[in-house]
């Protein structure tokens, strides 16, 4: 199973740039979420093992700081590098 990196970025252009850069690393699967809420849903689904998260901090609705706080409160996700 490829290692997965989750990109959380509300700018589609920035997310695409990061995805292109990370896709060049062998064995890395890139998953993108356009909001913190979508990222938390992906993480909660348990269907994908996310080994690292790259996030924007300034996003509408829920910012990156709040998302990080929620991830750190989850005992199954708190050790995930962000």
N, C-alpha and C positions, 0 to 999 in steps of 0.2 A: 504494500500500500504506500503510495507516495506521501511524503510529508506535505502538510498543508499550511499555507500562510494565509491569514485572513486580512484583507485590506479593507479598512472602514474609512470611506471618503465620500463626501457628498458632491464633490466635483468629478464629473465623469471623465474629464480630460486628465486630471491628476491621477485618478484611479487607473486609467488606461496606461499612463506613463509608468506607474509603479508596477502594474501587471506585466508590461513588456520587459521591464528590467529584471523582475524576479523570475519570469518564465525562462530566462536564459540560464538559470541555475539548474543543472541536471537533478532530477528527482524531486523537484518542488512543484506542488500543485497550488495554484493561486485561486483564491475565492474572494470575490468582492461583495461588499455590502455598501449601499448608498446612504445608510443611516445607522445610528447606534442601535436603534430598535431592531432593525433587520439583522444586525450583527449578533445581538443577544438571542434572537430567534434561531439563527444558525447554530450558535454555540449550545443552546438548550436542546436542540433536536437530537444531539448525540450521534447523528449519522456520519459526521465528519470529524476526524481527529485533527484539531487545529493545534499546531505546535508553536505558532507565534502569531502575534497580531500587530499590524501597523495601522495606526489610527490618526485621523485628523482630530484636533482638539476643539476646533470651532465649527460646530454643526448646529443646524436649527433643531428645535424640539428637544433633543437630548444631546448635550455636548459630550466630547470625549472624556472629560473628567468624570462625569456621572457614570458613563459606561464603564470606565476603569474601576470606579468604586463598586459597582454592582458585580463586576467580574471578580474582584478581590474578596467580596463577601461570599462567593460561591466556593465551597470547599473542593469541588471537583475541577474548578478552573483557576483558582487563585495563584497557582504556580506557573501559569502560562506567561511566557515573556511578552511584554507589550512595549 
